[in-house]
Protein backbone atom coordinates (compact mmCIF):
# COMPACT_ATOMS: atom_id res chain seq x y z
CA UNK A 1 0.00 0.00 0.00
CA UNK A 2 1.51 3.28 -1.12
CA UNK A 3 1.48 6.31 1.08
CA UNK A 4 -0.54 9.18 -0.27
CA UNK A 5 -0.17 12.81 0.54
CA UNK A 6 -3.57 14.12 1.46
CA UNK A 7 -4.21 17.80 1.12
CA UNK A 8 -6.88 18.90 3.55
CA UNK A 9 -9.97 20.30 1.93
CA UNK A 10 -10.66 23.31 4.12
CA UNK A 11 -14.15 24.65 4.03
CA UNK A 12 -14.24 28.26 2.92
CA UNK A 13 -15.99 29.25 6.15
CA UNK A 14 -13.51 27.64 8.52
CA UNK A 15 -11.45 29.97 10.76
CA UNK A 16 -8.20 28.50 9.40
CA UNK A 17 -9.18 29.32 5.84
CA UNK A 18 -9.98 32.91 6.80
CA UNK A 19 -6.64 33.37 8.58
CA UNK A 20 -4.75 31.81 5.69
CA UNK A 21 -6.67 33.93 3.18
CA UNK A 22 -5.86 37.10 5.15
CA UNK A 23 -2.18 36.19 5.26
CA UNK A 24 -2.14 35.43 1.53
CA UNK A 25 -3.94 38.72 0.81
CA UNK A 26 -1.41 40.66 2.91
CA UNK A 27 1.47 38.93 1.16
CA UNK A 28 -0.07 39.80 -2.20
CA UNK A 29 -0.13 43.51 -1.34
CA UNK A 30 3.32 43.43 0.23
CA UNK A 31 4.74 41.73 -2.85
CA UNK A 32 3.09 44.39 -4.99
CA UNK A 33 4.85 47.00 -2.83
CA UNK A 34 8.21 45.34 -3.52
CA UNK A 35 7.48 45.31 -7.26
CA UNK A 36 6.39 48.94 -7.15
CA UNK A 37 9.49 50.02 -5.20
CA UNK A 38 11.73 48.12 -7.59
CA UNK A 39 9.96 49.44 -10.66
CA UNK A 40 10.13 53.02 -9.47
CA UNK A 41 13.84 52.63 -8.80
CA UNK A 42 14.75 50.87 -12.04
CA UNK A 43 12.35 52.41 -14.55
CA UNK A 44 12.09 55.75 -12.79
CA UNK A 45 15.80 56.45 -12.56
CA UNK A 46 16.38 55.25 -16.12
CA UNK A 47 13.75 57.73 -17.35
CA UNK A 48 14.98 60.62 -15.20
CA UNK A 49 18.63 59.94 -16.03
CA UNK A 50 17.63 59.57 -19.69
CA UNK A 51 19.34 56.19 -19.67
CA UNK A 52 22.55 57.56 -18.10
CA UNK A 53 22.80 60.54 -20.47
CA UNK A 54 21.36 63.32 -18.27
CA UNK A 55 24.55 65.23 -17.49
CA UNK A 56 22.51 68.13 -16.07
CA UNK A 57 21.06 65.87 -13.38
CA UNK A 58 24.56 64.64 -12.57
CA UNK A 59 26.00 68.14 -12.21
CA UNK A 60 23.28 69.18 -9.75
CA UNK A 61 24.12 66.40 -7.29
CA UNK A 62 27.14 64.38 -8.37
CA UNK A 63 27.22 62.40 -5.10
CA UNK A 64 23.81 60.82 -5.77
CA UNK A 65 23.32 61.12 -9.51
CA UNK A 66 26.67 60.17 -10.98
CA UNK A 67 26.68 57.20 -13.32
CA UNK A 68 27.74 55.02 -10.40
CA UNK A 69 25.01 56.49 -8.22
CA UNK A 70 22.33 55.93 -10.86
CA UNK A 71 23.53 52.39 -11.43
CA UNK A 72 23.41 51.79 -7.67
CA UNK A 73 19.80 52.98 -7.61
CA UNK A 74 19.00 50.46 -10.34
CA UNK A 75 20.73 47.73 -8.31
CA UNK A 76 18.71 48.61 -5.19
CA UNK A 77 15.52 48.34 -7.26
CA UNK A 78 16.56 44.93 -8.51
CA UNK A 79 17.28 43.88 -4.92
CA UNK A 80 13.73 44.84 -3.84
CA UNK A 81 12.20 42.71 -6.57
CA UNK A 82 14.58 39.82 -5.90
CA UNK A 83 13.28 39.25 -2.37
CA UNK A 84 9.59 39.88 -2.99
CA UNK A 85 8.65 36.18 -2.89
CA UNK A 86 10.61 35.39 0.28
CA UNK A 87 10.78 38.67 2.19
CA UNK A 88 9.37 37.07 5.34
CA UNK A 89 12.41 34.77 5.44
CA UNK A 90 14.85 37.70 5.32
CA UNK A 91 13.38 40.43 7.53
CA UNK A 92 16.71 42.13 8.18
CA UNK A 93 17.34 42.84 4.51
CA UNK A 94 13.92 44.52 4.51
CA UNK A 95 15.18 46.58 7.44
CA UNK A 96 18.25 47.50 5.40
CA UNK A 97 15.93 48.59 2.58
CA UNK A 98 14.11 50.88 5.03
CA UNK A 99 17.37 52.44 6.24
CA UNK A 100 18.54 52.92 2.66
CA UNK A 101 15.30 54.68 1.70
CA UNK A 102 15.39 56.97 4.74
CA UNK A 103 19.05 57.75 4.00
CA UNK A 104 18.16 58.92 0.48
CA UNK A 105 15.18 60.90 1.83
CA UNK A 106 17.51 62.73 4.25
CA UNK A 107 20.07 63.39 1.50
CA UNK A 108 17.26 64.79 -0.67
CA UNK A 109 15.97 66.96 2.19
CA UNK A 110 19.42 68.47 2.65
CA UNK A 111 19.70 69.03 -1.12
CA UNK A 112 16.30 70.76 -1.26
CA UNK A 113 17.18 72.92 1.74
CA UNK A 114 20.28 74.18 -0.10
CA UNK A 115 18.79 74.40 -3.61
CA UNK A 116 15.08 75.14 -3.16
CA UNK A 117 15.50 78.56 -4.77
CA UNK A 118 17.08 76.95 -7.82
CA UNK A 119 14.18 74.61 -8.62
CA UNK A 120 12.38 77.09 -10.93
CA UNK A 121 15.60 77.57 -12.90
CA UNK A 122 16.14 73.78 -13.01
CA UNK A 123 12.58 73.29 -14.35
CA UNK A 124 13.28 75.91 -17.03
CA UNK A 125 16.47 74.10 -18.08
CA UNK A 126 14.97 70.60 -18.00
CA UNK A 127 11.49 69.83 -16.66
CA UNK A 128 12.29 66.12 -16.21
CA UNK A 129 15.28 66.90 -14.02
CA UNK A 130 13.30 69.52 -12.12
CA UNK A 131 10.54 67.03 -11.45
CA UNK A 132 13.06 64.42 -10.28
CA UNK A 133 14.65 66.80 -7.79
CA UNK A 134 11.21 67.90 -6.59
CA UNK A 135 9.97 64.42 -5.70
CA UNK A 136 12.63 61.77 -5.29
CA UNK A 137 12.99 62.20 -1.53
CA UNK A 138 9.25 62.04 -0.95
CA UNK A 139 9.17 58.81 -2.92
CA UNK A 140 12.06 57.40 -0.88
CA UNK A 141 10.40 58.41 2.40
CA UNK A 142 7.12 56.69 1.44
CA UNK A 143 8.92 53.48 0.50
CA UNK A 144 11.02 53.79 3.66
CA UNK A 145 7.79 53.70 5.66
CA UNK A 146 6.59 50.72 3.61
CA UNK A 147 9.78 48.75 4.24
CA UNK A 148 9.70 49.66 7.94
CA UNK A 149 6.14 48.35 8.30
CA UNK A 150 7.03 45.14 6.45
CA UNK A 151 10.16 44.72 8.61
CA UNK A 152 8.15 45.11 11.82
CA UNK A 153 5.47 42.70 10.60
CA UNK A 154 8.11 40.13 9.70
CA UNK A 155 9.84 40.46 13.07
CA UNK A 156 6.51 40.06 14.88
CA UNK A 157 5.65 37.03 12.74
CA UNK A 158 6.54 34.47 15.37
CA UNK A 159 4.53 36.08 18.18
CA UNK A 160 1.43 37.51 16.53
CA UNK A 161 -1.47 35.92 14.69
CA UNK A 162 -1.78 38.84 12.28
CA UNK A 163 1.79 38.53 11.07
CA UNK A 164 2.83 37.98 7.50
CA UNK A 165 3.96 34.62 6.27
CA UNK A 166 3.42 30.96 6.83
CA UNK A 167 2.77 29.40 10.21
N, C-alpha and C positions, 0 to 999 in steps of 0.2 A: 504494500500500500504506500503510495507516494504521498509525501507531505505537500499540502497545498497552502499557499499564502492566501489568507482570507482578508479581504478588505472590508472593514465594517461598513454597513450601509446606514449611515446616520440619517435620522429623520430630520427634515428641514426645520422642524420646530423644537428640536432638542437643544438644551442649553449649550452643549459642546459645539454644536454646529454654529450657533450664533456667535460664540466666542471666537471660534476659528474663522468665521466669515469676517468678523470685525478686524481680526489680526491681518487677514489677507487683504482687506480693504485698506487698512492703514499702510501696509507694505506697498500696495499699488500706488498710493499717493506719494509715499516717501521715495519710491523708485522713480516716479515721475519728476520729483524735485531734483534727484541726482541727474537725470537726463537733462532737465531744464538748466541746471547750474553748469553742466558740462557743455551744453549747446551754446549757452550765452558766452561762456569763455572761449570756446573754439571758434564758432561762427562769428560771434560778436567781434572779437578782437581781430579776426581776419578781415572783416568788413571795415572796421574803424582804421586798421593799419593799412588798408588797401593792399592786402596780401604782402605785407612787409615793405611797401613802397612809400608810405606816408612819412617823409622826412620831417615835415612840419610838426607832426605829433611827437616825433622823437626829440626834436630840438626843444620842445616845451617842457619835457620831463624826461631827460635821458636816463635817469636812474630806473624808471619804471617802463618806459616805452622804447628802449633800445631794441635792436633785433633780438638780442638775448632775452630781454625782458618780455617781449611779445611772444617769443617761442616758449618761454617758461609759463606764460599764461595759458597757452595752448596745452602744454603738458599737464598743468593743474586740471584743466577741463577734462582731459582724457582720463586722468586719475579718478575724478568724480564718477564718470561713467563706468570705469572699470570695476568699481566696488558696489555698484547699485544692486546687484543680485545677492550680495553676501555682506552688506553693510553691518548687519546685526552680529556677525562673527568677528568684526574688526572695529569695535566702537572707538578705539583710540585714534585710528586714522581719521575717523569722522571728526573727532575732537581737534585733530591737527588741521583739518579742512576749515573748521570754525575759526581757529586762531589765524590761519592764513587769510581768510576773508576779512576778519576784523583788522588785521595788520594793513591790508590794502585800503580799507575804509579810512583808517587813521592817516595813512600816507596821503590819500586823496584830500582829506579834510585840511591837512597842513598845506597842500598845494593850493586848494581853493582859498584858504585864508591869505596866502601870499599873492595870488593872481586873480582874485575875484574881479578886480577892476579891468583886467585884460580880456575877460570873456567876450565882451561885445566885439572887440578887435579880432579875437580868434574866430568868432562866428563869421565876421566879414571876410577873413582870409580863407576859411574853409569850414563850412557849416557842419560837416561830418566830424571834424576834429573838435569843434566847439561843443557839439552835442556829447561826444565822448567825455570830454573833461567836465561837462556839467553833471553827468549822471553816474560815472563808473563807480564812485564811492558809495552812492546810495544802493546800487545794485549789489556791491560787495557786502554792505551792511545787512541787507535783507537776506542774502544767502548765508551770511555768518550766523544770523538768528536761526535760520532753518537748520544748519548743521549743528548748532548748539542744542536745539530741541531734539534732534535725532540722536545726538550723543547722549543726552540725559535719558532719553527713552531706552536706549540700548543698555546703558549702565543699570537702569532700574529693572531691566528685563527679568532678572532672576528673583526679584522680590515682589513684583507687582503683577496683578492679573491683567492690567491694561497695557502691558508692555508689548513692544514689537517683537516679532519673531516666533519661532517654534517653541513649544513646551515639551 
